[in-house]
Amino acid sequence: MQQDNIKDFATAAFRFYGQALKKKINPGDFDAADFDIVLAASLTIRHLEAAKDFIAAEGIRQVYFDLPPGKLRRGVMSNTIRRAAYDMHISEGTLWNKLRHARMLFNEYYKDYK
């Protein structure tokens, strides 16, 4: 898989946002840098839903929100993608491409609010 420039940061941002949602953290509890990340992730998901790209929005929830905390071991991302694609009845390649699009969109939102 080709590595895009913002892949690691966007993946970490979506994971962070998913953990914040699970813990039900209030927006006022974030510092400025974390708030920018959470805002960009939230706006990305809202944008995808408004554009009716439900595959990408649901892919973010099923893949990034469910990744274990800490450093990822080899194959964890691929297995999570495989399981999510099977659950969503789409091909793995489609899901990889949709998540790549979501990461690029996140990057645009993050640059705007940073």
Order of alpha helices (4+ residues) and beta strands (2+ residues): alpha-alpha-alpha-alpha-alpha
